[in-house]
Amino acid sequence: MSDSAPVPRALYDVNALTDQPPETSGAVWRLAESGRQLDANVVHLPPLQRVDTHTEAELDVLLLVVAGRGTLGTEEGSEPLGEGRLIWLPHGSTRSVTAGAEGLSYLTVHRRRPGMRIGHHPSGPRPTSASD
């Protein structure tokens, strides 16, 4: 086995969410390991706070409720969210998330977005050479 081979390891204990001040809002943990193929966040919303309606055009997202209750808003209506509920948010779907009276904490996981690169856009003009 190589010294540089990746090894599984514990990253975060969602039970630590009970230590978060109730007014904490946003990502309380992010996957930041180098070489990863995924992005993941644990997000906490205080009571009745909301993530406004938005559309993720490029990425499918899995959302797992780890604490609290709330509501997922979709174009077709509302979906209750509670601890243990696993939701697939397909790319192109429109959604909002609203925390219930006790707040809401959830894990999101999706494919890692590629980093910004300097260079020509694939659909832009192609450089030419003498061999073209």
C-alpha positions as CSV (number, residue, x, y, z in Angstrom):
1,M,0.0,0.0,0.0
2,S,1.3,3.4,-0.9
3,D,2.0,6.1,1.7
4,S,0.0,8.6,-0.5
5,A,-3.1,6.4,-0.8
6,P,-6.2,8.2,0.4
7,V,-7.8,6.8,3.6
8,P,-11.4,7.1,4.9
9,R,-11.8,9.3,8.0
10,A,-14.4,11.0,10.1
11,L,-15.0,14.6,9.1
12,Y,-17.8,16.0,11.2
13,D,-20.3,14.9,13.9
14,V,-23.7,16.3,13.1
15,N,-24.6,15.9,16.8
16,A,-22.3,19.0,17.2
17,L,-25.2,21.0,15.7
18,T,-26.7,21.1,19.2
19,D,-23.7,23.2,20.2
20,Q,-24.4,25.8,17.5
21,P,-26.0,29.1,18.7
22,P,-29.6,29.2,17.5
23,E,-28.9,32.3,15.4
24,T,-26.1,30.7,13.4
25,S,-27.0,30.7,9.8
26,G,-25.4,29.2,6.7
27,A,-22.8,26.5,6.2
28,V,-21.5,25.3,9.6
29,W,-19.2,22.7,7.9
30,R,-17.8,22.3,4.3
31,L,-15.9,19.4,2.7
32,A,-12.5,21.0,1.9
33,E,-10.2,18.0,1.4
34,S,-7.9,18.3,-1.6
35,G,-8.4,15.9,-4.5
36,R,-12.1,15.4,-3.8
37,Q,-14.7,14.8,-6.5
38,L,-17.6,16.0,-4.3
39,D,-18.7,19.1,-2.6
40,A,-20.7,18.8,0.6
41,N,-22.0,21.3,3.2
42,V,-23.9,21.1,6.5
43,V,-26.2,24.1,6.5
44,H,-28.1,25.4,9.5
45,L,-31.1,27.7,9.3
46,P,-32.4,29.4,12.5
47,P,-36.2,29.1,13.2
48,L,-38.3,30.4,10.3
49,Q,-35.3,31.5,8.2
50,R,-35.5,30.8,4.5
51,V,-33.2,30.0,1.5
52,D,-35.0,32.0,-1.3
53,T,-36.3,30.3,-4.4
54,H,-33.5,29.5,-6.8
55,T,-32.7,27.1,-9.7
56,E,-29.5,25.0,-9.9
57,A,-29.0,24.7,-13.6
58,E,-26.0,22.4,-13.7
59,L,-25.8,20.1,-10.7
60,D,-28.0,17.4,-9.1
61,V,-28.0,17.8,-5.3
62,L,-28.8,15.4,-2.5
63,L,-30.2,17.0,0.6
64,L,-30.4,15.0,3.9
65,V,-32.1,16.6,6.9
66,V,-30.0,16.0,10.0
67,A,-31.9,18.0,12.6
68,G,-35.1,20.0,12.9
69,R,-38.0,20.5,10.6
70,G,-39.0,22.7,7.7
71,T,-40.5,22.9,4.2
72,L,-39.1,22.4,0.7
73,G,-40.9,24.6,-1.8
74,T,-41.1,23.4,-5.4
75,E,-42.9,24.4,-8.5
76,E,-45.5,21.7,-7.6
77,G,-46.0,22.8,-4.0
78,S,-44.5,22.1,-0.6
79,E,-42.7,19.1,0.7
80,P,-42.3,18.6,4.5
81,L,-38.7,18.2,5.7
82,G,-37.8,16.3,8.9
83,E,-34.9,14.5,10.4
84,G,-33.8,11.7,8.2
85,R,-35.6,12.9,5.1
86,L,-33.5,12.4,1.9
87,I,-34.4,14.6,-1.0
88,W,-33.1,14.5,-4.6
89,L,-32.9,18.0,-6.2
90,P,-32.4,17.4,-9.9
91,H,-30.5,20.0,-11.9
92,G,-32.8,22.5,-13.5
93,S,-35.3,22.2,-10.6
94,T,-36.5,25.3,-8.8
95,R,-36.7,25.2,-5.0
96,S,-36.6,27.0,-1.7
97,V,-36.0,25.8,1.9
98,T,-37.8,27.2,5.0
99,A,-36.9,26.3,8.5
100,G,-39.6,25.4,11.0
101,A,-40.1,26.8,14.5
102,E,-37.1,24.8,15.9
103,G,-34.7,25.5,13.0
104,L,-33.4,23.2,10.3
105,S,-30.0,21.6,9.6
106,Y,-29.2,19.6,6.5
107,L,-26.4,18.1,4.5
108,T,-26.0,18.8,0.8
109,V,-23.8,16.8,-1.5
110,H,-23.2,17.3,-5.2
111,R,-20.5,16.8,-7.8
112,R,-17.7,19.3,-7.4
113,R,-17.9,22.3,-9.6
114,P,-14.9,22.7,-11.8
115,G,-12.6,25.6,-10.9
116,M,-12.2,28.7,-12.9
117,R,-9.7,28.4,-15.8
118,I,-8.0,30.9,-17.9
119,G,-8.2,30.2,-21.6
120,H,-10.5,30.3,-24.5
121,H,-14.1,29.3,-24.2
122,P,-14.8,25.9,-26.0
123,S,-17.6,27.6,-28.1
124,G,-15.4,30.6,-28.8
125,P,-13.0,31.2,-31.7
126,R,-10.4,28.5,-32.1
127,P,-6.8,29.5,-32.5
128,T,-5.4,28.6,-35.9
129,S,-2.0,27.2,-36.9
130,A,-0.1,26.7,-40.1
131,S,-1.3,23.1,-40.2
132,D,-5.0,23.9,-40.2
